[in-house]
């Protein structure tokens, strides 16, 4: 697919906007992002209480200043290799409306930054290209400087958190 064709639909995954902000984070060696307006806060890892007979992608719950927050293991949900939880990881607590009014957090390895992106940095994914297993990928963000060799460019997988939690509610 030609670059112009791919980038022309960037407005579609950016909801018609020419720019926006995402929160960058890592899972393993890969970089991911989600819309910053979906994030309530980022907290240090804390003890997670397991819930008996919970789905495999639900790691458990935490008590965050008196509120119970469900913790989703993003690695398991995205069918990435599962890893043990460590004290160095972070929990991104999402806005309650993302998960149908529920308090939900996701475990990530590291949070990098809040980044401004523009439509020309985004290649939107469509179901026909991405396939069923990649339906939670909104697009691929290219960041960094173009040095002519593309060595300094980073690819960031932009997750469609709304679609993830709509599917979670169905399960």
N, C-alpha and C positions, 0 to 999 in steps of 0.2 A: 504494500500500500504506500502511495506517495506521501511524503511528509506533509505536504499541504492538505491532503485529504484527511490525514490523521488529526492534525492540529485544528482543522476547521470545526471539528465537533467539540473542541475544548470548552466552549461556552456551555455545552450541554452538561458536562459533569461539574462545571463551576456555576450551574444554575443561572446562566446568562450573564454572569459578571465577568469583567475583564481581569480582576485580581481578587485575591482573598488571602486569608491567613490559615496556616495549618500548624499543628504541633507535631514536631518530628520526634520519633523514638526508635529504639532498636529492639529487635527480637533476634537473638543469636547474632549472626554477622550481617543481617539485612536491615535496611533502613525503611521505616514505615512512617505514615503520617495520617492524621485525622483532622477534621475541621475543628478549629480552635473554639468555635462557639458551642461545641458539644461538651467541652471540658469544664467541670466544676472546680476541680482542684487536683493537685498531684501530691501524694503523700509517700512517706518512707514506708518500706515494707514493715508489716507488723504481724503478730500471730494471727493465723487464719484458722477458724474453727470449721472442721469438716462437717458436712451435712450428710447423714446416712442416706443411701439410695438416691443421691442427687445425680443428675446427668454427668457424664465424664468431663464435660467442659466447665462445670461449676466446681471451682476449687473449694469453696466454702463461704463463710461470712466473716466480717470483721465488725468490731464495735468502734465506730469513728465518732468520737465526742458524743456518745449516747445514741447515735443512729446506727442501725444495722445496715450494712452494705454487702450485697451479694458480690462475690469475686469470681470473675470469668477468667479461665485460663485460655488466653488468646492462642497460645501454641496448639493446644488440643483442638480448639474450635476451628482453627485454620488448617488443621491436619499437618502441622509442622512437628518436628521431633520434640517430644515432651522432655522437659528438664526439671530438676528439683528446684523448688523455690529457695532463693538465697536472700540474705539480709541486704545485699547490695541492690536488689531490684526495687522498682517503684510500682505504685498503684495509681493509675489514672482514674479518678472518680468522675463519672460522666453526669451530665445534667439528667435529672429524673425523667424528663419527657422523652429522652432517647429510648428508654426501656419501659415505656408504658406507665410511667409514674413510679417505678421502682428505683431504689438506690443501687447502682451498679458500678463496680470498678473493674478495670482490666489490669492484669499483671504484665509489665514490660521490663526489659532488661535495663534500659537506660532512657532518660528523656534528654534530648539534645537541645532543642530550641523551638521558639515560635518563629515561623518563617513566612514572609510575604511571597506569594507566588502569583505569576501572571499567566494568562491563557496560553501564551506562546511557550511556556515551560511544561505544559500538560499534554499528554497523549491519553485520551479517554479510552477506556476499555468497553467493549460491547460484548454482550453474551455470546454473540456468534464468533468473536475472536477469542475471548477469554475461556469459553467453555464453562461447564457447570461447576467445576471445582474452584474456579476463580471468580465466582459471581460476587464476591465481597470486595473486589478490587474496583474502585471508582476510576482510577487512572494511574499513570506513571508520571512522576514529576522528575524533570531533569534539573539538577542544580549544579552550581559550580561554574567555573570559567572554562570556556572553550579554548584550549591551547593549540588546536589544530590536530591533536592526536586523540582527543576525547579522554585522555588519561585523567584529567582533573574533574571530569563530569561525574556526578553521582546520580544514581537512579534511586528514587524513593517511591515505594509502593503506597499509594493513597487508598486507604480503606474506606469502604462505604459502611459506616457504623450503623446507620439507620436500617439498612438492608439486613445486616447481621442480627440486630435485635428483633426485627420483625420475624425473622426465621426462628429465633430462639423462643419467641412467644408461642409459636405454633407447636413446638416440641413438647 
